Amino acid sequence: MNDELVGKIFEMISAAGTARAKYIEAIRSAKEEKFDLAKELIEEGGKCFLIAHNVHTDMLSSEAEDIATSGVNASVSLILVHAEDQMMNAESFRIIAEEFVEVYKKMSGK
């Protein structure tokens, strides 16, 4: 695995981790009835997640081109599996955060 690919993978991990942290912070903000802040944090998390998603999409496209031109399949690395796991985890937290914000809004009567 070359250094450029490792850099992209760590970019995915970082962006997905930041997205997840924003979603968790949004839940905590909603719990404190700071609904505007919670909404902003979910949006910020979405922007971070999009960075990870775009890097991942570029990597998939590049691998597809390599397979099409050379027939060589890229090897799977644990660090890439970890990056993809972080992305799935962040996406799950986004869904949960959106639901929690709505629940806390209903509970507060706002």
C-alpha positions in Angstrom: 0.0 0.0 0.0 1.5 3.3 -1.0 1.7 6.5 1.2 -0.9 8.3 -0.9 -3.5 5.6 -0.3 -2.7 5.5 3.4 -3.1 9.3 3.6 -6.6 9.0 1.9 -7.6 6.2 4.3 -6.6 8.3 7.3 -8.5 11.3 5.9 -11.6 9.1 5.8 -11.1 7.9 9.4 -10.6 11.5 10.6 -13.6 12.9 8.7 -15.9 10.1 9.8 -14.7 10.4 13.4 -15.3 14.1 13.4 -18.8 13.5 11.9 -19.6 11.0 14.6 -18.5 13.4 17.3 -20.7 16.2 15.9 -23.7 13.9 15.9 -23.1 12.9 19.5 -22.7 16.5 20.4 -26.0 17.2 18.7 -27.7 14.6 20.8 -26.3 16.2 24.0 -27.4 19.7 22.8 -30.9 18.5 22.1 -31.0 17.0 25.6 -30.3 20.5 26.9 -33.0 21.8 24.6 -30.5 23.6 22.4 -32.3 22.6 19.2 -30.8 25.2 16.9 -27.3 24.1 17.9 -28.2 20.5 17.5 -29.4 21.2 14.0 -26.2 23.0 13.2 -24.1 20.2 14.6 -25.9 17.6 12.5 -25.2 19.8 9.4 -21.6 20.1 10.3 -21.4 16.4 10.8 -22.9 15.9 7.4 -20.2 18.0 5.8 -17.5 16.0 7.5 -19.2 12.8 6.5 -19.3 14.0 2.9 -15.6 14.5 2.9 -15.1 10.8 4.0 -17.7 9.7 1.5 -16.0 11.5 -1.4 -12.6 10.1 -0.6 -14.1 6.6 -0.4 -15.9 7.1 -3.7 -12.7 8.3 -5.4 -10.9 5.2 -4.1 -13.6 2.9 -5.4 -13.6 4.6 -8.8 -9.8 4.3 -9.0 -9.9 0.6 -8.1 -12.6 0.0 -10.6 -10.5 1.6 -13.3 -7.5 -0.5 -12.3 -9.5 -3.6 -12.5 -10.9 -2.6 -15.9 -7.5 -1.8 -17.4 -5.2 -4.3 -15.8 -7.5 -6.9 -14.3 -5.7 -6.6 -11.0 -7.8 -6.4 -7.9 -6.5 -4.3 -5.0 -5.7 -6.0 -1.8 -7.9 -5.4 1.3 -6.2 -3.8 4.3 -7.3 -3.8 7.8 -6.9 0.0 8.0 -9.3 0.4 5.0 -11.8 -1.9 6.7 -11.5 0.2 9.8 -12.1 3.4 7.7 -15.2 1.9 6.2 -16.4 0.8 9.6 -15.9 4.4 10.9 -18.0 5.7 8.0 -20.9 3.2 8.7 -20.7 4.1 12.4 -20.9 7.8 11.7 -23.9 7.3 9.3 -25.7 5.3 12.0 -25.1 8.1 14.6 -26.5 10.6 12.1 -29.7 8.7 11.9 -29.8 8.3 15.7 -29.0 12.0 16.3 -31.8 13.1 14.0 -34.3 10.9 15.8 -33.1 11.9 19.3 -33.4 15.6 18.4 -37.0 15.0 17.3 -37.8 13.0 20.5 -36.3 15.7 22.7 -38.3 18.4 20.9 -41.5 16.5 21.5 -40.6 16.0 25.1 -39.9 19.7 25.6 -43.1 20.8 23.8 -41.1 23.1 21.5 
